[in-house]
């Protein structure tokens, strides 16, 4: 698996790695969704945090709607998807 797999927009939180425990976590009730992507030649790392170990569907849907507003400028790189 590539550290930055090619993905298209909009990015999907469903593709993220769910991390219930990680080094430096602020408290035990926080969950992190970590997503990496290569989009148009850019390497992106997205970390979404929720104030509970089990975010509701509504919380995740709200975060997904925010993620869908992400705009990436064209790079002109030949290998950019």
Secondary structure, DSSP 8 states (H G I E B T S, - for coil): --TT-B--SS--GGGSEEES--TT-S-TT-EEEEEEEEETTEEEEEEEEESSSS--HHHHHHHHHHHTT--------TT--
